[in-house]
């Protein structure tokens, strides 16, 4: 018996020693854990801990949260119980924090509990937070938060659920769920690596003077962040089944901006770790940045990566065009995409695309508009972002005082001239624009317009440093103008504009670039503008050598289509050129300074066609065409004919003009003679001479005046 008691005593002593050692080890682990504070969340929040009291088994801790402005708030008070290899914590929100939350959120917290379990030798920390409160509508709500911490990897997973929340009489959310993962990014520093946030329903009212109301149904936000030592990759996505945005002018549900099936995603790779989207937006708001500075920061932020890809997809979109007239725009299957390669900030490549399945103007009593299969894209290569940003503030300055600005100030803006010259060294940007439309219909009875087209494809390229500075091509399968009883089939045009290569780029390259075309007239004097313009035209010698227009002309309704073709070549006379523009209409205004070669071929079936004459109405266009080609059934002297076509060849070179190899003046003289003969033949025989008006001179006086 004594031996058994002795063994029991020995075992008890060993157990006590082990338990004491385990307790000391547990307390040691607690001390080490407390010494690791504070913890930082991406330099935005800092978590501190203060030990208020301690004993061998228990400790009282207070956790304090500090924001970027160094304002501290006690958020949790904890009673820590240390058992061998196990730690149990019972926590609660401090009374001052509860009172502040009740006041700021218009809630009443009825019950709150925080239970935590720690494994000293294991690999977990679990904490459950449960809060029951009543919101402003006195509706019971429930908040559940679960925190899991892996001590080896230091990863922290946080899951939360909120039943709902009525912030005020109108603003409310329902069914909020979130899941996030925090990962260590250095000693005592954490960053958000994953976030998944879902909202079942939300009504948000903004007190901005317009009473803006935003309604969300089944919205979801995702964030994924992959971090290494110097960079991080970021992917974000926002989806919502329904979004409705309205203001105080709303009278019906249609008066709102209605978006169905919104899906926005963004991917950025190799973002420098020092770049913080949160801090940038926070600085914009807190420092109240001026518009130029704000645009500069946002643009720089958008390209602060090696690659950027953004997509916006919308299943259906509707908004009022004129609510008083019950006019509403509707669009379906909207897809926008932007991608950029930003590895070299002086040589950025971008691509922007828009695709819309269908657009329609509904409910309009008069106007009718519909479009199907819209596809638009623009590619930009070799863009110098740094120089683009240097010119950005000139646009914002212009917008601020646009009402008082007039083109061509008396003096140049020195800073603009300096930036323009710097931007042109060298200017290598290239652009390609493409527009496609499957079908379009537009009718406006007020202006007697009713047009329709099918399968439009427009392609425009700009490269001022290449042999072809600008190239435009357009095809239209069918174009109908109903009031004119006109139909054009298989329309094609190509306009390649040649520019001579230059050793040194001109600042005026920027003025002709579509991005900055508006700036030059507003910041340059007329003298400088014209001097640069003349120099540009002489150095580049713009020319078109093989422009082509082809189409088949038909009636509407269709009877018989006949081909029409135009070939055009021109170049400017460098000695007389005073102005040049890539705007076609503006260029035509200076046609007298061009060398022009124009060839026109009209199918004979277009002239004096019996089917055209039999059109019930609106045949003026066909009559005009016939009178132009064969007035009074006689071929005009500016036309030749072969078996199939009427031909016109106009040449203007070095100030001399010919039509079909005949001097222009001789052709015009023949035309005058033809008109005189036709006028004599059309006068009935035996018609009395016209009685002169009272204020006319006597016949003999007029004849005498004409005599030599």
C-alpha positions as CSV (number, residue, x, y, z in Angstrom):
1,X,0.0,0.0,0.0
2,X,2.8,2.3,0.9
3,X,4.4,1.5,-2.4
4,X,1.3,2.3,-4.3
5,X,0.9,5.6,-2.5
6,X,4.5,6.4,-3.2
7,X,4.0,5.7,-6.9
8,X,0.9,7.8,-7.0
9,X,2.7,10.6,-5.2
10,X,5.6,10.4,-7.7
11,X,3.1,10.5,-10.7
12,X,1.3,13.4,-9.2
13,X,4.5,15.3,-8.7
14,X,5.5,14.6,-12.3
15,X,2.1,15.7,-13.5
16,X,2.3,18.9,-11.4
17,X,5.8,19.6,-12.7
18,X,4.6,19.0,-16.3
19,X,1.5,21.1,-15.7
20,X,3.6,23.9,-14.2
21,X,6.1,23.7,-17.0
22,X,3.2,23.8,-19.5
23,X,1.7,26.7,-17.7
24,X,5.0,28.5,-17.7
25,X,5.4,27.7,-21.4
26,X,1.9,28.9,-22.1
27,X,2.6,32.2,-20.3
28,X,5.9,32.5,-22.1
29,X,4.1,32.1,-25.5
30,X,1.6,34.7,-24.4
31,X,4.5,37.1,-23.5
32,X,6.1,36.5,-26.8
33,X,2.8,37.1,-28.6
34,X,2.2,40.3,-26.8
35,X,5.8,41.5,-27.6
36,X,5.1,41.1,-31.3
37,X,2.5,43.9,-31.2
38,X,1.7,46.3,-32.8
39,X,0.5,44.9,-36.1
40,X,0.0,47.0,-39.2
41,X,-2.5,46.6,-42.1
42,X,-0.9,48.2,-45.2
43,X,0.1,51.4,-43.3
44,X,-3.6,52.2,-42.9
45,X,-4.5,50.7,-39.6
46,X,-2.3,49.7,-36.6
47,X,-3.4,47.3,-33.8
48,X,-2.0,47.9,-30.4
49,X,-2.4,45.8,-27.2
50,X,-2.1,47.0,-23.6
51,X,-1.9,44.6,-20.6
52,X,-4.0,46.1,-17.8
53,X,-3.4,43.4,-15.2
54,X,-1.9,39.9,-14.9
55,X,-1.7,36.8,-12.7
56,X,-0.3,33.3,-13.2
57,X,-3.5,32.2,-14.8
58,X,-5.3,35.4,-16.0
59,X,-4.6,38.6,-17.8
60,X,-6.7,41.6,-18.7
61,X,-5.9,43.0,-22.2
62,X,-7.2,46.0,-24.1
63,X,-6.8,46.1,-27.9
64,X,-6.6,49.6,-29.5
65,X,-6.9,50.5,-33.2
66,X,-5.0,53.4,-34.6
67,X,-5.8,55.0,-38.0
68,X,-3.5,56.8,-40.5
69,X,-4.2,60.1,-38.7
70,X,-2.9,58.6,-35.4
71,X,-6.4,58.6,-33.8
72,X,-6.8,55.7,-31.4
73,X,-9.9,53.9,-30.2
74,X,-10.2,51.0,-27.7
75,X,-12.1,48.3,-29.6
76,X,-11.9,45.1,-27.5
77,X,-11.3,44.4,-23.8
78,X,-10.3,40.8,-23.2
79,X,-10.1,38.5,-20.1
80,X,-7.4,35.9,-21.0
81,X,-7.3,32.6,-19.1
82,X,-4.1,30.6,-19.6
83,X,-4.3,26.9,-19.0
84,X,-1.5,24.4,-19.9
85,X,-1.1,24.4,-23.7
86,X,-4.5,26.2,-24.0
87,X,-5.7,29.7,-23.9
88,X,-9.3,30.8,-23.5
89,X,-10.4,34.4,-24.0
90,X,-13.6,36.1,-23.2
91,X,-13.9,39.6,-24.8
92,X,-16.4,42.4,-25.1
93,X,-16.6,45.8,-26.7
94,X,-15.8,48.6,-24.3
95,X,-18.7,50.7,-23.2
96,X,-17.4,54.0,-24.8
97,X,-17.1,52.2,-28.1
98,X,-20.7,50.8,-27.8
99,X,-22.0,54.3,-27.1
100,X,-20.1,55.7,-30.1
101,X,-21.3,53.0,-32.4
102,X,-24.9,53.5,-31.2
103,X,-24.6,57.2,-31.9
104,X,-22.9,57.1,-35.3
105,X,-24.8,54.1,-36.8
106,X,-28.2,54.9,-35.2
107,X,-28.3,51.4,-33.6
108,X,-28.8,49.9,-30.2
109,X,-26.5,47.1,-29.3
110,X,-28.4,44.6,-27.1
111,X,-25.9,41.8,-26.8
112,X,-22.3,41.2,-27.8
113,X,-20.0,38.3,-27.1
114,X,-16.5,37.5,-28.3
115,X,-15.1,34.0,-27.6
116,X,-11.7,32.9,-28.6
117,X,-9.6,29.7,-28.4
118,X,-5.8,29.5,-28.9
119,X,-3.7,26.4,-29.3
120,X,-0.1,27.0,-28.0
121,X,1.3,23.8,-29.6
122,X,-1.2,23.6,-32.4
123,X,-1.6,25.7,-35.5
124,X,-4.8,27.7,-35.0
125,X,-6.5,30.6,-33.3
126,X,-10.2,30.8,-33.5
127,X,-12.4,33.7,-32.5
128,X,-16.2,34.1,-32.8
129,X,-17.9,37.4,-32.5
130,X,-21.7,37.6,-32.1
131,X,-23.6,40.9,-32.0
132,X,-27.3,41.5,-31.8
133,X,-28.6,45.0,-32.3
134,X,-31.6,47.0,-33.3
135,X,-31.3,49.5,-36.1
136,X,-33.1,52.8,-36.7
137,X,-36.2,51.0,-37.8
138,X,-36.1,49.1,-34.4
139,X,-35.7,45.9,-36.4
140,X,-33.6,43.2,-34.8
141,X,-30.4,42.4,-36.7
142,X,-27.6,39.9,-36.2
143,X,-23.9,40.2,-37.0
144,X,-21.7,37.1,-36.9
145,X,-17.9,37.2,-37.4
146,X,-15.5,34.3,-37.4
147,X,-11.7,34.7,-37.4
148,X,-9.2,31.9,-38.0
149,X,-5.5,32.4,-37.6
150,X,-2.9,30.0,-38.8
151,X,0.2,30.5,-36.5
152,X,2.7,28.9,-38.9
153,X,1.7,30.6,-42.1
154,X,0.5,33.7,-40.2
155,X,-2.5,33.8,-42.6
156,X,-5.7,35.2,-41.2
157,X,-9.2,34.4,-42.6
158,X,-12.2,36.5,-41.6
159,X,-15.8,35.5,-42.4
160,X,-18.8,37.7,-41.5
161,X,-22.6,37.8,-42.0
162,X,-25.0,40.6,-41.4
163,X,-28.7,40.0,-41.6
164,X,-29.5,43.6,-42.5
165,X,-29.1,47.3,-41.6
166,X,-31.5,50.3,-41.8
167,X,-29.2,53.3,-41.6
168,X,-32.0,55.8,-41.8
169,X,-35.6,55.9,-43.0
170,X,-34.5,55.1,-46.6
171,X,-30.9,53.8,-46.8
172,X,-30.7,50.1,-46.0
173,X,-28.9,46.9,-46.9
174,X,-30.0,43.3,-46.6
175,X,-28.0,40.0,-46.6
176,X,-24.4,41.1,-46.3
177,X,-21.8,38.4,-46.4
178,X,-18.0,38.8,-46.6
179,X,-14.9,36.6,-46.6
180,X,-11.4,38.0,-46.5
181,X,-7.8,36.7,-46.2
182,X,-5.0,38.8,-44.7
183,X,-1.4,37.7,-45.3
184,X,1.9,38.9,-43.7
185,X,4.1,41.2,-45.8
186,X,7.0,41.6,-43.4
187,X,7.4,41.8,-39.7
188,X,4.1,42.7,-38.0
189,X,2.6,44.0,-41.3
190,X,-0.4,42.6,-43.1
191,X,-2.1,43.2,-46.4
192,X,-5.5,42.2,-47.8
193,X,-5.0,39.3,-50.3
194,X,-8.5,38.1,-50.9
195,X,-12.0,39.7,-50.4
196,X,-15.4,38.3,-51.4
197,X,-18.3,40.6,-50.5
198,X,-22.0,39.9,-51.3
199,X,-25.1,42.0,-50.8
200,X,-28.5,40.6,-51.4
201,X,-30.3,44.0,-51.6
202,X,-29.3,47.7,-51.0
203,X,-31.0,51.0,-51.1
204,X,-28.7,54.0,-50.9
205,X,-29.9,57.6,-50.8
206,X,-27.3,60.4,-51.3
207,X,-28.0,63.8,-49.9
208,X,-26.4,65.6,-52.8
209,X,-29.1,68.0,-53.8
210,X,-30.4,65.7,-56.4
211,X,-31.7,63.1,-54.0
212,X,-29.8,60.4,-55.9
213,X,-31.1,56.9,-55.2
214,X,-29.0,53.8,-56.0
215,X,-30.6,50.4,-55.8
216,X,-28.6,47.2,-56.0
217,X,-29.9,43.6,-56.3
218,X,-27.6,40.6,-55.8
219,X,-24.3,42.5,-55.9
220,X,-20.9,40.9,-55.5
221,X,-17.3,42.3,-55.2
222,X,-14.1,40.2,-55.5
223,X,-10.5,41.1,-54.9
224,X,-7.4,38.9,-55.3
225,X,-3.9,40.2,-54.7
226,X,-0.7,38.3,-55.3
227,X,2.3,39.9,-53.5
228,X,6.0,39.6,-53.9
229,X,8.9,41.7,-52.6
230,X,8.6,44.6,-55.0
231,X,5.3,44.2,-56.9
232,X,1.8,42.8,-56.6
233,X,-0.8,41.6,-59.1
234,X,-4.3,42.8,-58.5
235,X,-7.6,41.4,-59.9
236,X,-10.9,43.0,-58.9
237,X,-14.5,42.3,-60.1
238,X,-17.9,43.8,-59.4
239,X,-21.2,42.1,-60.5
240,X,-24.8,43.1,-59.9
241,X,-28.0,41.6,-61.3
242,X,-29.9,44.9,-61.1
243,X,-28.7,48.6,-60.6
244,X,-31.2,51.5,-60.7
245,X,-30.1,55.1,-60.4
246,X,-32.6,57.9,-60.1
247,X,-33.0,61.4,-58.8
248,X,-35.6,63.8,-57.6
249,X,-37.1,64.1,-61.1
250,X,-38.2,60.5,-61.2
251,X,-41.9,60.0,-61.7
252,X,-42.0,56.4,-63.0
253,X,-39.6,53.4,-62.9
254,X,-38.6,54.2,-66.5
255,X,-37.3,57.5,-65.5
256,X,-34.3,55.8,-63.8
257,X,-31.0,54.6,-65.3
258,X,-31.7,50.9,-65.3
259,X,-28.7,48.4,-65.6
260,X,-29.3,44.7,-65.8
261,X,-26.4,42.2,-65.5
262,X,-23.5,44.5,-64.8
263,X,-20.1,42.8,-64.7
264,X,-16.9,45.0,-64.3
265,X,-13.5,43.4,-64.0
266,X,-9.9,44.8,-63.8
267,X,-6.6,43.0,-63.9
268,X,-3.3,44.7,-63.2
269,X,0.1,43.1,-63.2
270,X,3.4,44.2,-61.6
271,X,2.0,47.1,-59.6
272,X,4.8,48.6,-57.4
273,X,4.2,47.9,-53.8
274,X,4.4,51.6,-52.9
275,X,1.4,52.3,-55.1
276,X,-1.8,52.3,-52.9
277,X,-5.2,52.9,-54.5
278,X,-6.7,53.5,-51.1
279,X,-4.2,56.2,-50.2
280,X,-4.5,57.9,-53.6
281,X,-8.3,58.3,-53.3
282,X,-8.0,59.3,-49.7
283,X,-5.6,62.1,-50.6
284,X,-7.9,63.3,-53.4
285,X,-10.8,63.6,-51.0
286,X,-8.9,64.9,-48.0
287,X,-6.7,67.4,-49.8
288,X,-9.5,68.5,-52.2
289,X,-7.3,68.3,-55.2
290,X,-7.9,70.6,-58.1
291,X,-9.2,69.0,-61.3
292,X,-5.8,69.0,-63.2
293,X,-4.0,67.4,-60.2
294,X,-6.8,64.9,-59.7
295,X,-6.8,63.8,-63.4
296,X,-3.0,63.6,-63.4
297,X,-2.9,61.4,-60.3
298,X,-5.7,59.1,-61.5
299,X,-4.2,58.7,-65.0
300,X,-0.8,58.0,-63.5
301,X,-2.4,55.5,-61.1
302,X,-4.2,53.8,-63.9
303,X,-0.9,53.1,-65.8
304,X,1.2,52.4,-62.7
305,X,1.7,48.8,-63.7
306,X,3.2,46.7,-66.5
307,X,-0.2,45.6,-67.9
308,X,-3.8,46.7,-67.4
309,X,-7.0,45.0,-68.6
310,X,-10.5,46.3,-67.9
311,X,-13.8,44.9,-69.0
312,X,-17.4,46.1,-68.6
313,X,-20.3,43.9,-69.7
314,X,-24.0,44.9,-69.4
315,X,-26.9,42.7,-70.5
316,X,-29.4,45.6,-70.8
317,X,-29.3,49.3,-70.2
318,X,-32.1,51.9,-70.4
319,X,-32.3,55.6,-69.6
320,X,-34.7,58.5,-70.4
321,X,-33.8,60.6,-73.4
322,X,-36.7,63.0,-72.9
323,X,-39.0,61.8,-70.2
324,X,-41.6,64.5,-70.9
325,X,-42.0,63.1,-74.4
326,X,-41.8,59.5,-73.2
327,X,-38.6,58.9,-75.1
328,X,-36.2,56.2,-73.7
329,X,-32.9,54.8,-75.0
330,X,-32.5,51.0,-74.7
331,X,-29.3,49.0,-75.3
332,X,-28.6,45.3,-75.0
333,X,-25.4,43.2,-74.9
334,X,-23.0,46.0,-74.1
335,X,-19.3,45.1,-73.9
336,X,-16.4,47.5,-73.3
337,X,-12.8,46.4,-73.0
338,X,-9.5,48.3,-72.4
339,X,-6.1,46.8,-72.4
340,X,-2.6,48.4,-72.2
341,X,1.0,47.3,-72.2
342,X,2.8,49.7,-69.9
343,X,6.2,48.1,-69.5
344,X,7.8,51.2,-71.0
345,X,6.1,54.4,-70.0
346,X,7.5,56.2,-73.0
347,X,6.2,53.5,-75.4
348,X,2.8,52.4,-74.2
349,X,0.4,50.4,-76.4
350,X,-3.4,50.5,-75.7
351,X,-6.5,49.0,-77.2
352,X,-10.1,50.1,-76.6
353,X,-13.2,48.2,-77.8
354,X,-16.9,48.8,-77.6
355,X,-19.5,46.2,-78.8
356,X,-23.2,46.8,-78.5
357,X,-25.8,44.3,-79.7
358,X,-28.7,46.7,-80.2
359,X,-29.6,50.3,-79.5
360,X,-33.1,51.7,-79.9
361,X,-35.1,54.9,-79.1
362,X,-38.4,53.7,-77.7
363,X,-41.6,55.5,-77.0
364,X,-40.9,58.4,-79.3
365,X,-44.0,59.8,-81.0
366,X,-41.9,61.1,-84.0
367,X,-38.3,60.3,-84.0
368,X,-37.3,56.7,-84.6
369,X,-33.8,55.3,-84.1
370,X,-32.4,51.8,-83.9
371,X,-28.9,50.4,-84.4
372,X,-27.8,46.8,-84.5
373,X,-24.3,45.3,-84.2
374,X,-22.2,48.3,-83.2
375,X,-18.5,47.5,-82.9
376,X,-15.9,50.2,-82.3
377,X,-12.2,49.8,-81.6
378,X,-9.1,52.1,-81.3
379,X,-5.5,51.0,-81.1
380,X,-2.8,53.3,-80.0
381,X,0.9,52.4,-80.1
382,X,4.1,54.1,-79.1
383,X,2.3,56.5,-76.8
384,X,4.6,58.6,-74.5
385,X,2.6,58.7,-71.2
386,X,5.0,61.1,-69.5
387,X,4.6,63.7,-72.3
388,X,0.8,63.1,-72.5
389,X,0.5,63.9,-68.8
390,X,2.6,67.1,-69.3
391,X,-0.1,68.4,-71.7
392,X,-3.1,67.2,-69.7
393,X,-3.4,70.3,-67.5
394,X,-3.9,72.5,-70.6
395,X,-7.1,70.7,-71.3
396,X,-8.3,71.2,-67.8
397,X,-7.4,74.8,-67.8
398,X,-9.3,75.2,-71.0
399,X,-12.4,73.6,-69.6
400,X,-12.3,75.8,-66.5
401,X,-12.6,79.0,-68.6
402,X,-14.0,77.8,-71.9
403,X,-16.8,80.4,-71.9
404,X,-14.2,83.3,-72.0
405,X,-11.6,81.7,-74.3
406,X,-11.4,82.7,-77.9
407,X,-9.2,81.0,-80.6
408,X,-5.8,82.5,-81.4
409,X,-4.8,84.7,-78.5
410,X,-2.6,87.7,-79.2
411,X,0.5,86.0,-77.8
412,X,1.6,82.4,-77.5
413,X,1.4,80.6,-74.2
414,X,5.1,80.1,-73.5
415,X,4.7,77.0,-71.4
416,X,2.5,75.4,-74.0
417,X,4.9,76.1,-76.8
418,X,7.8,74.6,-74.7
419,X,5.8,71.5,-73.9
420,X,4.7,71.1,-77.5
421,X,8.2,71.2,-78.8
422,X,9.3,68.8,-76.2
423,X,6.4,66.5,-77.1
424,X,7.4,66.4,-80.7
425,X,10.9,65.0,-80.0
426,X,10.1,62.6,-81.4
427,X,6.4,62.1,-81.9
428,X,5.9,58.4,-82.9
429,X,2.3,57.7,-81.9
430,X,0.3,55.6,-84.3
431,X,-3.5,55.0,-84.2
432,X,-6.0,52.8,-85.8
433,X,-9.7,53.4,-85.5
434,X,-12.5,51.0,-86.7
435,X,-16.2,51.4,-86.7
436,X,-18.7,48.7,-87.8
437,X,-22.5,48.8,-87.8
438,X,-24.6,45.9,-88.9
439,X,-27.8,47.9,-89.4
440,X,-29.1,51.5,-88.6
441,X,-32.4,53.2,-89.1
442,X,-33.3,56.8,-88.3
443,X,-36.4,58.8,-89.1
444,X,-37.3,62.4,-88.3
445,X,-40.5,63.6,-90.0
446,X,-39.9,67.1,-88.9
447,X,-36.8,67.4,-91.0
448,X,-38.0,65.0,-93.7
449,X,-35.3,62.4,-92.9
450,X,-35.7,58.7,-93.2
451,X,-32.5,56.8,-93.7
452,X,-31.3,53.2,-93.3
453,X,-28.0,51.5,-93.8
454,X,-26.6,47.9,-93.6
455,X,-23.1,46.7,-92.9
456,X,-21.0,49.8,-92.5
457,X,-17.3,49.3,-91.9
458,X,-15.0,52.3,-91.4
459,X,-11.2,52.0,-90.9
460,X,-8.9,54.9,-90.2
461,X,-5.2,54.8,-89.6
462,X,-2.8,57.6,-88.5
463,X,0.9,57.4,-88.7
464,X,2.5,60.7,-89.5
465,X,6.0,59.3,-89.6
466,X,5.1,56.7,-92.3
467,X,4.8,57.1,-96.0
468,X,1.0,56.9,-95.6
469,X,0.4,59.4,-92.9
470,X,-3.4,58.8,-92.9
471,X,-5.5,56.1,-94.5
472,X,-9.3,55.9,-94.5
473,X,-11.4,53.1,-95.9
474,X,-15.2,52.8,-95.8
475,X,-17.6,50.2,-97.1
476,X,-21.4,50.2,-96.8
477,X,-23.5,47.3,-98.2
478,X,-26.7,49.3,-98.5
479,X,-27.7,53.0,-97.8
480,X,-31.3,54.1,-98.3
481,X,-32.7,57.6,-98.3
482,X,-36.5,57.1,-98.6
483,X,-37.6,60.8,-99.1
484,X,-35.2,61.0,-102.1
485,X,-36.3,57.6,-103.4
486,X,-32.5,56.8,-103.4
487,X,-30.6,53.6,-102.6
488,X,-26.8,53.1,-102.7
489,X,-25.4,49.6,-102.8
490,X,-21.8,48.3,-102.2
491,X,-20.4,51.7,-101.4
492,X,-16.5,51.7,-101.1
493,X,-14.0,54.5,-100.6
494,X,-10.3,54.5,-99.9
495,X,-8.3,57.6,-99.1
496,X,-4.6,57.1,-98.5
497,X,-2.9,60.4,-97.6
498,X,0.9,60.5,-98.2
499,X,3.3,62.5,-96.1
500,X,6.9,63.0,-97.0
501,X,9.3,61.7,-94.4
502,X,11.1,64.4,-92.4
503,X,14.5,64.4,-90.7
504,X,13.0,66.3,-87.7
505,X,9.4,66.2,-86.5
506,X,7.4,69.4,-86.3
507,X,5.5,70.7,-83.3
508,X,2.6,70.9,-85.6
509,X,2.4,67.1,-85.6
510,X,0.8,67.4,-82.2
511,X,-1.7,70.0,-83.5
512,X,-2.8,67.6,-86.2
513,X,-3.0,64.7,-83.7
514,X,-6.7,64.0,-82.8
515,X,-5.9,64.1,-79.0
516,X,-4.5,67.7,-79.1
517,X,-6.2,69.2,-82.1
518,X,-8.3,71.5,-80.0
519,X,-5.4,72.8,-77.9
520,X,-3.3,74.6,-80.5
521,X,-5.8,77.2,-81.7
522,X,-6.5,78.1,-78.0
523,X,-2.9,78.5,-76.9
524,X,-1.1,79.6,-80.0
525,X,-1.2,83.0,-81.7
526,X,-2.6,83.1,-85.3
527,X,0.9,84.1,-86.6
528,X,2.6,81.1,-85.0
529,X,-0.2,78.8,-86.0
530,X,-0.1,79.8,-89.6
531,X,3.7,79.8,-89.7
532,X,3.9,76.2,-88.4
533,X,1.0,75.2,-90.6
534,X,2.8,76.5,-93.8
535,X,6.1,74.9,-92.7
536,X,4.3,71.5,-92.1
537,X,2.6,71.5,-95.5
538,X,5.9,72.4,-97.3
539,X,7.9,69.8,-95.5
540,X,5.4,66.9,-95.7
541,X,3.9,67.8,-99.1
542,X,0.6,66.0,-98.4
543,X,-0.8,64.2,-101.4
544,X,-3.4,61.6,-102.3
545,X,-2.5,59.5,-105.4
546,X,-5.0,56.7,-105.5
547,X,-8.2,57.6,-103.7
548,X,-11.2,55.7,-105.0
549,X,-15.0,55.8,-104.6
550,X,-17.3,53.1,-106.0
551,X,-20.9,52.3,-105.5
552,X,-24.1,51.2,-107.3
553,X,-26.9,53.7,-107.5
554,X,-30.5,52.5,-107.4
555,X,-34.0,53.7,-106.7
556,X,-36.0,53.0,-103.6
557,X,-37.9,50.8,-103.9
558,X,-35.3,49.0,-105.9
559,X,-35.6,48.8,-109.7
560,X,-32.1,48.5,-111.2
561,X,-28.7,49.5,-109.7
562,X,-26.0,51.1,-112.0
563,X,-22.3,51.6,-111.1
564,X,-20.6,54.9,-110.3
565,X,-16.9,55.2,-109.8
566,X,-14.7,58.2,-108.8
567,X,-10.9,58.2,-108.8
568,X,-9.1,61.1,-107.1
569,X,-5.5,62.2,-106.8
570,X,-4.3,65.6,-105.5
571,X,-1.3,67.3,-103.9
572,X,-0.7,70.8,-102.6
573,X,1.3,73.4,-104.5
574,X,4.0,74.1,-101.9
575,X,4.6,77.6,-103.2
576,X,1.0,78.6,-102.7
577,X,0.0,76.5,-99.8
578,X,-1.0,78.6,-96.8
579,X,-3.1,76.1,-94.9
580,X,-3.6,72.4,-94.7
581,X,-5.9,70.3,-92.5
582,X,-6.6,66.6,-92.1
583,X,-10.2,67.6,-91.8
584,X,-11.6,66.7,-95.3
585,X,-14.1,69.6,-95.4
586,X,-11.6,72.1,-94.3
587,X,-9.1,70.9,-96.9
588,X,-11.6,71.2,-99.7
589,X,-11.9,74.9,-98.9
590,X,-8.3,75.3,-100.2
591,X,-8.9,73.4,-103.4
592,X,-7.4,76.3,-105.5
593,X,-4.0,75.5,-104.1
594,X,-4.1,71.8,-105.1
595,X,-3.0,69.8,-108.1
596,X,-6.1,67.7,-108.8
597,X,-6.8,64.7,-111.0
598,X,-10.5,63.6,-110.8
599,X,-12.0,60.8,-112.9
600,X,-15.8,60.2,-112.9
601,X,-17.6,57.3,-114.6
602,X,-21.5,57.1,-114.6
603,X,-23.3,54.2,-116.1
604,X,-25.6,55.3,-118.9
605,X,-28.6,53.6,-117.4
606,X,-28.7,56.3,-114.7
607,X,-29.7,59.0,-117.2
608,X,-33.1,59.4,-118.7
609,X,-34.3,56.2,-117.2
610,X,-38.0,55.5,-117.7
611,X,-38.2,53.7,-114.4
612,X,-36.9,56.8,-112.7
613,X,-39.4,59.0,-114.4
614,X,-42.2,56.7,-113.4
615,X,-41.5,57.0,-109.6
616,X,-44.7,58.2,-107.9
617,X,-42.9,60.9,-106.0
618,X,-39.6,62.4,-104.9
619,X,-37.8,61.8,-108.3
620,X,-36.1,65.2,-108.2
621,X,-32.7,63.7,-107.6
622,X,-33.0,61.6,-110.7
623,X,-34.2,64.5,-112.8
624,X,-31.3,66.6,-111.5
625,X,-28.8,63.9,-112.4
626,X,-30.2,63.6,-116.0
627,X,-30.2,67.4,-116.5
628,X,-26.6,67.6,-115.3
629,X,-25.4,64.8,-117.7
630,X,-27.8,65.4,-120.7
631,X,-29.6,68.7,-120.5
632,X,-32.4,68.7,-123.0
633,X,-31.3,65.2,-124.1
634,X,-27.9,66.5,-125.3
635,X,-24.7,65.3,-123.7
636,X,-23.1,68.1,-121.7
637,X,-19.7,69.2,-123.1
638,X,-17.9,68.2,-119.9
639,X,-18.8,64.5,-120.5
640,X,-17.5,61.9,-123.0
641,X,-19.2,58.5,-123.6
642,X,-18.2,55.0,-124.4
643,X,-20.4,51.9,-124.8
644,X,-21.3,51.7,-121.1
645,X,-20.4,55.0,-119.3
646,X,-20.4,58.8,-119.3
647,X,-16.9,59.9,-118.5
648,X,-15.5,63.1,-117.0
649,X,-11.8,63.7,-116.4
650,X,-10.9,67.0,-114.6
651,X,-7.3,68.0,-114.2
652,X,-5.9,71.0,-112.3
653,X,-2.2,71.4,-112.3
654,X,-0.1,74.5,-111.5
655,X,-3.1,76.8,-112.0
656,X,-4.2,75.3,-115.3
657,X,-7.5,73.4,-115.7
658,X,-8.7,70.9,-118.3
659,X,-11.8,68.7,-118.7
660,X,-11.3,65.6,-120.9
661,X,-8.0,67.1,-122.1
662,X,-9.7,70.3,-123.3
663,X,-9.1,73.7,-121.7
664,X,-11.6,74.3,-118.9
665,X,-12.6,77.7,-120.4
666,X,-13.4,76.2,-123.8
667,X,-15.6,73.5,-122.2
668,X,-17.5,76.2,-120.2
669,X,-18.0,78.2,-123.4
670,X,-19.5,75.2,-125.2
671,X,-21.8,74.7,-122.2
672,X,-22.9,78.4,-122.5
673,X,-23.6,78.0,-126.2
674,X,-25.5,74.8,-125.6
675,X,-27.7,76.6,-123.0
676,X,-28.3,79.5,-125.5
677,X,-29.4,77.1,-128.3
678,X,-31.7,75.2,-126.0
679,X,-33.2,78.4,-124.7
680,X,-33.9,79.6,-128.3
681,X,-35.4,76.2,-129.3
682,X,-37.6,76.2,-126.3
683,X,-39.2,79.6,-127.1
684,X,-42.5,79.2,-129.1
685,X,-42.5,80.6,-132.7
686,X,-44.5,83.8,-133.1
687,X,-44.2,84.7,-129.5
688,X,-44.3,88.4,-128.9
689,X,-41.2,90.1,-127.7
690,X,-41.0,90.7,-123.9
691,X,-42.3,94.1,-122.9
692,X,-39.6,95.9,-121.0
693,X,-40.3,97.0,-117.5
694,X,-40.7,100.6,-116.7
695,X,-37.3,100.9,-115.1
696,X,-35.6,99.2,-118.1
697,X,-33.6,101.2,-120.6
698,X,-34.9,101.5,-124.1
699,X,-33.8,98.8,-126.5
700,X,-31.7,101.2,-128.6
701,X,-30.0,102.6,-125.5
702,X,-29.0,99.2,-124.4
703,X,-27.7,98.3,-127.8
704,X,-25.8,101.6,-128.0
705,X,-24.3,100.9,-124.6
706,X,-23.1,97.5,-125.8
707,X,-21.7,98.9,-129.1
708,X,-17.9,99.3,-129.1
